[in-house]
Amino acid sequence: MIVCGDDGLAHRLAAELRGVYGEQVTLVVPPAQRSVRPPVVGRARAASAALLDRMVGVAVNRGGGSAGNGGGGNGASLSGADRVVEAAEATEAVLAEAGVQRAAALALVYEDDETNIRAALTARRLNPRLRLVLRLYNRRLGQHIEALLDQAAALATGDTDAAADAVDNSVTVLSDADTAAPALAATAVAGTSKVVQTDGLLLRAVERPPPAPGEVADPGLCTLALLSATSSDPAGADGSEGSGEHGPRLLPDEAAIRSATGRGTVVLEQVSYSAGVSGGTGRGTVAGALPFASLFSPRLRWSLAGLVGCVLALAVALCLVTGMHPLRALYLTLLDLFAIDDPALGASTGRQVLQLLSGLVGLLLLPVLLAAVLEALGTFRSVSALRKPPRGLSGHVVLLGLGKIGTRVLTRLRELGIPVVCVEAGPEARGLATARRLRVPVVLGDVTQEGVLEAAKIHRAHALLAVTSSDTTNLEAVLYARSVRPDLRVVLRLYDDDFATAVYRTLRAAHPQALTRSRSVSHLAAPAFAGAMFGRQILGAIPVERRVLLFAAVRVGGLPQLEGKTVGEAFRAGAWRVLALDTAGTGASSGTASGAARAGGGTGSRVGAGAGTGAAGARREQVEGGVGADSRLPSGLLWDLPDTYVLRAEDRVVLAATRRGLAELLGRRTRA
């Protein structure tokens, strides 16, 4: 396995592949003097500096060390890889030096899309059968690049029929921002909801508090995890893999669930499928279009409504006084209103009084029309300008940072119809265009300066989501916000996991009545990237305290832990659990399913592309006989499978797994 990158995701991915999957890993990173060090603080900053500085002296191990001896020396072992190759960019010579001709998979996780695309094209030319995993922010471009590289591999190998279903030379395009954004947005909004969304398939898991004595907790569709025993302790920390028996337990069995008293649970509560998922333009707003209601202020709209009511009232009164037809009465009222010469000479007194009143209303209409014209012109002139937070705004989410992660989180929040106020220091941030298109208020300024958070109405906000690239900025903003609102819900993006744990424990102990969460984007994204390097479809990941639970779509064939076993026998507590059967992807039509379905949320994944016929249709009827009608989704997924259902080689299933469980289930057991 080869990992090329220039930030923390590359190091975490290399450590994931080597430590969890037991793979040989070559890590290609920029030289220390040219790399951008991650924004961490304290001990983590010193450790990161020492790691990058030590890489300068690491000689490239041309022999490719094994996992047992670390291969590349101390620097390699510290980075989580067997070998470390220093290069500013993954050129043809660098990829050849890293052994791309003999590699099974290559992950390109540079922050720049163009760098990843250039390296992917070069790697495909050097090794047409190489499995590629690309980190791209641009979703649409990622779809085209994915199809292009797959087609190039098919032509180079001469196997065009099986190329769509080939695992060895498949291409997966992912985005760390898309993988982490749903979890960050859900934590900021509800604090307990965890969402996995991929091309219309929506899985929602919910944290539930410990049941009261004598009560039985609702297991939902299934219980995914037991929270740590200290989750209700204000001074307790989020449990991690090193927390032992007191930490969270992923995928527990029934005995563990019954014996767990005083522990909260994470249950799979909702599964839905919609072919037309909103594209992130907000609620009721067409991308690039200007809403008619935004042309005029509410006060002006009420004034216009009042004048229209007066005109109608005058027309009705004229109809009653003179007995004329209602349409003629409305016509004469409008003539009087616009001062058109039709005096009511010789008419009744009532008609003359109504004409005078109509003229008076016409005088009132002139300034209203002028104000409407001026407001409309001002709106069109300032449509490209950033909006300011309106007066009286409350219950909103304050989002700090409109970079790559912040932009995706903003889009997700607007999809949910949640009011947001953004704070951004740089006027050239990539997310400002998105905020302008979604008409989201933005405060430009350094969040560490006094008055910036106040301008974002932090004292009336519902939650604060700090996702800038600087740990110190996020921490300072959260501490200041807590001084203003001690009960404010806060979510921090922190680079170093140990530092995040320390911050979490301190904030939770100091403010026990408030909700505090700390999340690492690379920690959420690395398992999805690692699974994609094995050609598997990782639908998404949800955080369970400081651990990660993965959802994957896999083919049963070739997996002895699943093939030929019942659903109950295939379940392994703490490792994996079969959740659903994809009946649309079985049988003869399933040949292109795994090739067409791609991992993660970067370019839109798909579960079950075809429609089974023949034997697959009979298989569907057999399965549906053991499940309820409400378990069937339009996508062809069957949930609540009976424990007696036997998994066959042609079946394609959706399962929940831990990182190590997925490694055991899908990882290669042979090493070069």
KEVEX-186495 format. One record per atom (N, C-alpha, C): y, x negated, z negated. Coordinates in steps of 0.2 Angstrom, whole numbers, plus 5000, padded with zeros to 4 digits. Each point is the difference from the previous one (the first is absolute). Example, Ala and Ser with C-alpha at 12.3 -4.5 7.8 and 13.67 -1.06 7.14 Angstrom:
residues 2
497249344961500650045000500649965000500550025004500649964999500550044997
//
This chain:
residues 672
499449965000500650045000500649965000500550015004500649975001500650044998500449984995500650044998500649965002500550035004500649975001500650044998500549974996500550044997500549954997500650034998500549974997500350034994499650044996500250034994499550014996500150044994499550014995499450045003500050045005499550045002499449955003500249955003499549955003499649974994500349984995499749974995499550054996500350064999499550054997499550025004500150015007499450015004499549955000500249945000499549945000499650004994500450014994499650014994499550065000500250055003499650065000499349995004500149965006499449995004499649954997500349954996499549954997499750024994500550034995499750024994499650064999500250055005499650064999499550015005500149985006499550005006499649945000500249944997499649945001500049975007500550015003500149975007500349935000499949965005500349945002500750025003500549974997500750025002500449945002500350005005500549955002500750035000500549974996500650034999500549965004500450035005500549975003500750024998500449954997500650024997500549955002500750025000500549955001500049944996500349955002500149944995500550024994499949974995500450024994500749995001500349955004500749995001500350065005499550035003500350055005499850084998499650004995499850074998500550034995500150075001500450044995499650024994500249974994499650014994500150084998499550034998500150074997500450004994500450065000500550014995499750024993499749954996499750014994500449964995499950024993500449974995499549974995500349964996499749974994499449965002499450014996499449965002499750015007500150065002499850015007500349965005500749994999500449965005499849925000499849984994499849934999499349995003499650054999499349995003500050015007500550045003500050005007500349945003500549974997500349945003499549944999499650004995499549954999499550015006499850065001499550015005500249985007500650025002500349985006500149935001500249974995500249925000499349965001499550034996499449965001499750015006500150055004499750005007500349955005500549974998500349945004499549955001499649994994499649945000499350025001499850065002499450025002499849985007499549965001499849985007499550055002500150015007499650055003499349985000499650044997499249985000499750035006499949955005499750025006499350024999499749984995499350024999499950074998500550034997499950074998499650004994500349994994499650004993499750074999499550004996499750064998500350034994499750064998500350034995499949974993499549965000499849974994500449954997500249965005500549944998500750015002500250055002500750025002500249975006499649955003500249985007500649965000500650045000500649975002500449964994499649994994500349974995500450054995500449974995500350044995500550055003500449975005500450055003499750065004499449995003499750055003499750054995499749984994499750044995500650044997500649974999500550044997500250065004500049995007500350055004499450055001499449994998499550055001499649995007500149955003499749985006499649945000499549995004499649945001500449945003500450025005500449955003500750035001500549955000500750025001500249965006500350035005500349975005500750015000500449955001500850014999500250005007500450065002500350005007500550064999500649985003500550055000499950075004499549995005499850065004499349995002499750055002499350005002500049995008500149945002500049985007499249995002499949995006499449995003499649944997500449944999499749944997499950024992500450034997499850024993499450044999500050055005499450054999499449965002500049965005499449965001499849954994500549974997499949964994499750044995500250064999499750054995499350025001499849995007499350025001499950075003500550025004500050075002499450025005499849945003499450015005499450024996499949984994499450024996500150054995500650034999500250044995499750075001499950044995499850075001500650055000500549984997500650055000500649954998500650035003500649974999500550054998500449994994500550044998500749975001500450035003500749985001500550044996500249974995500450044995500749974999500349975005500749985000500450064999500649994998500550054999500350025006500049965005500350015007499550035005500250065003499550035004499949965006500549975003499949965006499649944999500049974994499649944999499350024999499850064997499350025000499850025007500450035004499750025007499949945004500449955000499949945004499449964998499950004993499449964998499450045002500050075000499450045001499849995008500550005004499949995007499649935001500349954997499749945000499349994998499950044994499350004997499550035004500250065003499650045005499849965006500449965002499849955006499649954998500049974994499649954998499350024998500050064997499350034998500050085001499850025006500050075001499650054996499549974996499650044995500349994993500649984999500249994994500350074997499950014994500250074997500749984997500550045002500749994999500350054995500449984995500350054996500849985000500450045002500749995001500450044995500549964998500550044995500750015004500150065002500550025004500450064997500749995000500450064997500150055005500049995006500250055006499350035001500050074999499450045001499850005007500550035004499950015007499849945004500349944998499849945003499349984998499950014994499349984998499450045003500250065002499550045004499949975007500549985003499949975007499749934999500249964996499749944999499250004998499950054996499350014999499550025006500350045004499650025006500049945005500649965000500049955005499549944998500049994994499549944998499350035000499850064999499350025001499850005007500550025004499850005008499949935002500449954997500049935002499349974998499850024994499349984998499550035004500050065002499550035004499949975007500649985003500049975006499749935000500249964994499849944999499249994999499850054996499350004999499550035005500450045004499650045005499650064998500150024994499750064997500550054999500250035005500550064999499750064997499450015001499750074997500050004993499849944997499950004993500649974996500549985004500549974996500450044996500050075001500450044996499650014993499449995000499650014994499849934997500249945003499849944997500449984994499749974995500349984994500249935000499749965004500149934999500749985003500250045006500649985003500550065000500050044995500450064999500749974997500550045001500749984998500350064995500249984995500350044995500749984999500550055000500749994999500250044994500249964995500250034993500749984998500350044996500649994997500050004992500249954997500050004993500550054997500550015004500550054998499750075000499650025005499750075000499550004995499649954999499550004995500250024993500649974998500350004993500550064999500350025006500550054999499850064997499450035002499850074996499949994993499749944998499950004993500749994996500449965003500749994997500450064999500050045006500450065000499750054995499350015000499750054995500149984993500049934998500149984994500750024997500549995005500750014998500150084999499750045004500150075000499750044994499349995000499650044996499749964994500049935001499749964995499350004999499750055003499250004999499750015007500350025005499750025006499949945004499449995003499849955004499750035007500349975005499950035007499849955005499550025004499749965005500150055006500449985005500150045006499949965006499650025005499949975006499950045006500450015004500050045006499850074999500350034995499850074998499550014995499649954998499650014994500349984994500150054995500449994994499550004994499949954996499750004994500449994994500050044996500549994994499650004993500149954997499749994993500550014995499850024994500550024995499749974993500549974997499849984993500150064995499550014996500050054995499949974993500450034996500049984993499350014997499949974994499350014996500050084998499450035001500050074998500050004992500250064998500050014993499350014997499949994994499450014997499750075001499450005002499650065002500150025007500549975004500150025006499649965005499950025006499649975005500549995006500149935002500549995005499750025007500550035004499850025007499949945004499449995003499849945004500350005007500350065002500350005007499449995005500149975005499549995005499549954998500349954996499649954997500449954996499749974995500449964996500049935002500649975002500049935003500049954995500350014994500149954996500250024993499849964995500250014993500649964998500550024997500649964998499849964994500349944999499949964995500150034993499749984995500050034993500749994997500449965003500749984997500550045004499850045005500550035005500550054996499850024994500450054996500449964995499949934999500349964995500749985003500650014997500649985003500049925001499749974996500049925000499449985005499650045002499549985004500249985007499649965004500149985006499550035005500350005007499550035005499449955000499450045000499449965000499949975007499749945000499849965006499249995000499849965005499349985000499849964994500549974997499849954994500150044993500050065000500150044994499450024996499449995003499450014997499950074999499650024995499850074999500650054999500549974997500650044999500450015006499949975005500450015006499850065004500350015006499850065004499349995003499650055001499450005003500050045007499949975005500050035007499350035001500050065003499450035003499550004994500150044995499550004994499550055002499450004997499550045000500150064995499650055001500150064996499949984992499549964999499949984992500749974998500349955004500649974997500650055000500050055004500550055000499950044993499450024999499950044994500149964993499949945000500149964994500749974999500450015005500749975000500450054996500249994994500450054996500749975000500550045000500749974999500249965006499750015006500249965006500350055005500549985003500250045006499649985006500050045005499650005006500450005006499849975006500350015007499550045004500150065002499650045004500350015007499550015004500250025007500150075000500650025001500250074999500150045006500249975005500250045006499849955007499750045004499849975007500350055005500449985005500250045005500149965006500050045006500049975006500550045005500549965003500550035004500149965006499950035006500049965006500849985001500450034998500749995001500449984994499949944998500449974994500749985002500450024996500749995001500249935001500449985005500149935001500549974996500350034995500449964996500750015001500250065003500750015001500450044995499650024995500350044994499850075001500250044996499850075000500550045004499750035005500550045005500549975004499949935001500549975004499649965006500350015005499849975006500349935001499649955001500249935001500549995005500649974998500549995005500550065001499850064998500450065000500550014994500650035002500450024995500050074997499850014994499950074998500750045000499950065003500750045001500350014993499650014995500350014993500449944998499949945002500349944998500750005003500250045005500649995003500650034996499850054996500650034996499849994992500550004996499950004993499850064997499650014995499950074997500650044999500549974998500650044998500350035007500049965005500250035007499550055002499449994999499550055003500150074996500150004993500250064996500650035003500549965002500650035002499950045007499649975004499950035006499650074999499549994996499650064998500550064997500449984996500550054997500450035006500349965005500450035005499650055004499449985002499550045004499950074996499949994994499950074996500650045000500649975000500650045000500150035007499949975005500050035007499550065001499449994997499650065001500250054995500349994995500250054995500650045004500549965003500550045004499850045005499549975004499750045005499750074998499650004994499750064998500550054997500649974997500550044998500450045006500149965005500350035006499650055003499349995000499650055003500050064996500050004993500150064996500650035000500649975001500650035000500250035007499849975005500250035007499450045003499449994998499450035003499849975006500249945002499849975007499349974999499849985006499349975000500049934996499549984997500049944996500249945004499749995006500149945004500850005002500350065002500750005001500449984994499850034995500449984993499949924999499549975001499949934999500449965005500150035006500449975006500750004998500350064998500750004998500149964994499550004995500249954994500149935002499549985005500149935002500749995004500250055004500649995003500649994995500050054995500549994995499949934996499449984999499949944997500349945003499950005007500349945004500750025003500350054997500750015002500150025007499550035003500150025007500450065001500550015004500550055000499750075002499850034995499850075000500250044994500750014999500350034994499750075000499950024994499850074998500650055000500450005005500650054999499850075002500250044995499950075001499350024997499649954997499450014997500150024993499450024997500050034993500249944995500250024994500349954996499449954998499450034999499449964998499949955005500050025007499949955005500549945000500750024999500549954999499949954994499850034995499849954994499549965001499450025003499549965002500249945005500450025005500349955004500349944997500550024995500349954996499649964996499450034997499649964996499649955005499850025006499649965004500549945002500650015001500549955002500049954994500050024994500049964994499449955000499450045001499449965000500049955006500350015006500149965005500449944998500550004996500449954998499649954995499550034996499649964996499549975004499850025006499549975004500249945003500649995001500349945004499849944996500249994993499949944997499249994999499650054999499349995000499749975006500250035006499849975006500249935001500649984998500349935001499649964995499850024994499649964996499349995002499750055004499449995002500049955006500550005004500049955006500149934997500449994995500149944997499449974997499650044996499449984997499549985005499950045005499549995005500149935004500749995001500149935003499949954995500250014994499849954995499349984999499650065000499349995000499749965005500250015006499749975006500349925000500649994997500249945000499749954995499850044995499749964994499250015000499750025005499350015000499649935000500349955002499749935000500249974993500450034996500149974993499550024995500049964995499550024994500350054996499650044998500350064995500049974993500550034996500149984993499650064996499849984994499750054996500450064998499850065001500450064999500250014993500550034998500250024994499550054997499849994993499550054997499349985002499849955003499449985002499649994994499450024999499549994994499350015002499649974996499250015002499849965006500449955002499849965006499649944998499849965005499749944999500549945002500149954996500449955002499649945003500049985006499649955003500449945001499849954997500349935001499749965005500349985006499849965005499750045006500349985006499850045006499749945005499649964997499649965004499450035004499549965001499450035003499750054996499949984993499650054996500550064998500649984999500550064998500150055005499949985007500150045005499450055001499449974999499450055000500050054994500249974994500150054994500550055001500549985003500650055002499750065004499749985006499750055004499550044997499649974996499550044996500350054995500549984997500450054995500350055004500349995006500350055004499550055003499449975001499550055003499850054995500049984993499950044995500650054998500549995003500650044999500449984993499949944998500349984994500749975001500550024996500749975001500049924998500349965004500049934999500749975001500249954995500649975001499749925000500249975006499849935001500649954998499849944997500449954998499849945004500549975004499849945004500649955000499849944999500549955000500349975006499550005005500249975007500250055005500550005003500250055005499650005007499649955000499649995006499250014999499950034994499350024998499750045006499349995001499750045005499950074998500050024994499950074998500750055001500549965001500750045000500050055006499749985006499950055005499650064999499549994996499550054998500450054995500449974996500350044995500650045003500349975005500550035004499750065004499449995003499750055004499850064996499749984994499850064995500650034996500649975001500650024997499950004992499749944998499949994993500649964997500350024994500649964998499849934998500449955001499949934999500649974997499949964995500549964996499949935002500549975003500049935002500349964994499649954998500349964994499449974997500149944996499649974996499850044994499350014999499850054995500149974993500149935000500149974994500850004997500450025005500750014998500150074997500549994995500250064996500350065005499850064999500250065004499650025006499549955002499750025006499450064998499749994995499550054998500350064998500650004997500450064998500250045006500249965006500250035006499450045003499449984999499350035002499850064995500550014995499850064996499449994996499949934997499449994996499950044994500650024997500050044994499750075001500050025006499750075001499449995005499749945001499449995004499450024997499550025004499350014997499649945000500149955004499649945000500349955003499949934998500249945004499449975003500149985006499549965004500349945002499849944997500349945002499549965004500149995006499649975005500349945004500549974997500349955003499649945000500149945004499649955001500149954994500450014995500249964995499750034993499649964997499750034993500650014995500449955000500650004995500550055001500150025007500450065001499750064998499450015001499650064998500050014993499949944996499950014993500750014997500549975003500750014997500250075001499950035006500250075002499650054995499449984999499650054995500350004993500149944998500249994993500750034999500550005005500650034999500050075001499550035004499950075001499750034994499649964996499750034994500550004995500549955000500650014995500450065001500050025006500450065002499650064998499450005002499550064999499449974998499950014993499449974997499350035002500150075002499450035002499950005008500349965003500050005008499349975002499750045005499449975003500149955005499749944999500249945004499349975003500149985006499449965003500349945003499649944998500349945002499549975005500349965005499649965005500049934997499549974997500049934998499549965003500249945002499549965004499449974995500249974995499449974995499750064996499350005000499750054997500049994992500049944998500049994992500750014998500549995004500750014998500150085000499750035005500150085000499750034994499449974998499750034994500449994993500349945000500449994994500650045000500350015006500650055000499850074999499450025002499850074999499950014993499749954996499850014993500750014996500449955002500750004996500450075001500050025006500450065002499750064997499350005000499750064997500050004992500049944997500150004993500750024998500549985004500750014998500250075002499750035005500250075002499350045000499750024995499450035000500050075003500650035000500050075003500150005008500249945003500150005007499449975003500050015007499449985004500249945004499649944999500149945003499449985004500149985006499549975004500249945004499649955001500149945004499550005005500249985006499550005006500249945004499449975003500149945004499750035007500449995005499950025007499449965003500049934999499449975002499450014996500050024994499450024996499750075003500550045002499750075003499849995008500349955003499849995007499449955002499949954995499549955002499350035001499850054995499350035001499950035007500550035003500050045006499949945006500449954999500049955005499349965000499849994994499349974999499550045003500050074999499450045003500150005007500650005003500150005007499749945004500049944996499749945003499350015001499750044997499250025001499950055005500650025004499950065005499950064997500250014993499950074997500750045000499950065000500650044999500250024993500549974998500350014993500550055000499950064998500450065001500649994995500049974995500549994995499849974993500549994996499849974993500550044995499750014994500450034995500049964994500549994997500049964993499850044995499549974996499850034993500249954995500550014997500349954995500149945004499749944998500149945004499449995004499650055002499449995004500150045007499649995005500150035006499450035002500050075002499450035003500150025007499549985004500150005007499650065003500350035006499650055003499949985007499450005002499849975007499550055004500049995006499650045005499549955003499350014999499549955002499550035003499649975005499450025003499449984995499650054999499449994996499549955002499950005007499549955003500249934999499549964998500049934998500249994993500150054996500249994993499450034996499549954997499450024997500250044993500649994997500250034994500150085001500150025007500150075001499550035005499849965005499550035005499350024997499850075001499450024998500050034993500649994996500050034993500450065000499950044995500450064998500749984998500450055000500749984997500049984993499650034996499949994993499749934999499549985004499749935000500549955002500450015005500549955003500649994995500150054995500649994996499849944995500549955000499949954995500750004995499950014994500550004995500449945000500750005001500449945000500049975006499750025005500049965007500250055005499650055002500250045005499750074999500350055004499850074999500150045007499550035003500150045006500450064999500550015003500450064999499950055005500049985007500050055005499649985006499750045004499749995006500450025006500149955005500350025006499650035005499950065001499550035005500349995007500650005001500349995007499949935002499849954996499949945003499349985000499550045000499349995000499750025007499449975001499750025006500249965006499950035006500249965006500749995001500450044997500749995001500449954996499649974995500349964995500149935003499849985006500049935003500749974999500550045001500749985000500450014993499650034995500450024994500249944996499649954999500249954996500549955003499950005007500549955003500750045001500050075001500650035000500450014993499650004995500350014993500149934997500750004999500249934997500250014993500049944997500150004993500850014998500150034994500650004996500550055003500649994998500650055002500449975005499949945003500549975004500150035006499550025004500050035006499750075001499850034994499750065001499350005001499650014994499350005001499750065002499350005001499750065002499350014998499850054997499450014997499650055005499549985003499650055005500450015006499949965005500450025006499650045005499350015000499750045005499750064997499650035004499750074997499349995002499650014994499349995001499650055004499549995004499650045004499349994999499650055002499349995000499749994993499749944998499749984994500650004995500649985002500550004995500250074997500050055005500150074998499550034995499449985002499450024995500149974993500249945000500249964994500550034996500550035004500650034996499850064997499650045003499750064997499649994994499649945000499649994994500549984994500549965002500449984994500450064998500350045004500450064998499650054996499450005000499650044996500049994993500249934998500049994993500749994997500550025004500749994997500450075001500550014997500450065000500450005006500250065002500550005006500649974999500350004994500649974999500049925000499449975001500049935000500049975007500150055005500049985007500750005002500249945003500749995003500050005008500650025003500050005007499849935003500149954996499849935003499349995001499650044997499349995001499749974994500449994994499749974994499750054995499549994997499650044996500149974993500350034995500149984993499550034996499949984994499550024995499350005002499849955003499349995003499550014994499550035001499550014995499649934999499849994994499749944998499449995004499750055002499349995004500149995007500650005003500149985007499849935001499649995005499749935002500549975006500349944998500449975005499649975005500250015007499649975005500549955004499649965004500449945003500650025004499950065003500550035005500650034996500050014994500550034996500649954999500650034999500649974999500350034994500149964994500250034994500749974998500350044995500649984997499849994993500149944997499849984993500649974997500050014993500549964996499649944997500349954999499749934998500549964997499749964995500449954997500149945005500449954998500049945005499449965000499749994994499349965000499550055003500050064999499550045002500050015008500650005003500150005007499749935003500249954996499749935002499350005001499750034994499249995000499750055006500450055001499750055005500149985007500649975001500149985007500149935002500049964995500149935001499449965003500149955003499549965003499749964994499349995001499749974994499849935002500149985007499949935002500649965001500049944998500549955001499949945004500549985004499849945005499949944996
//
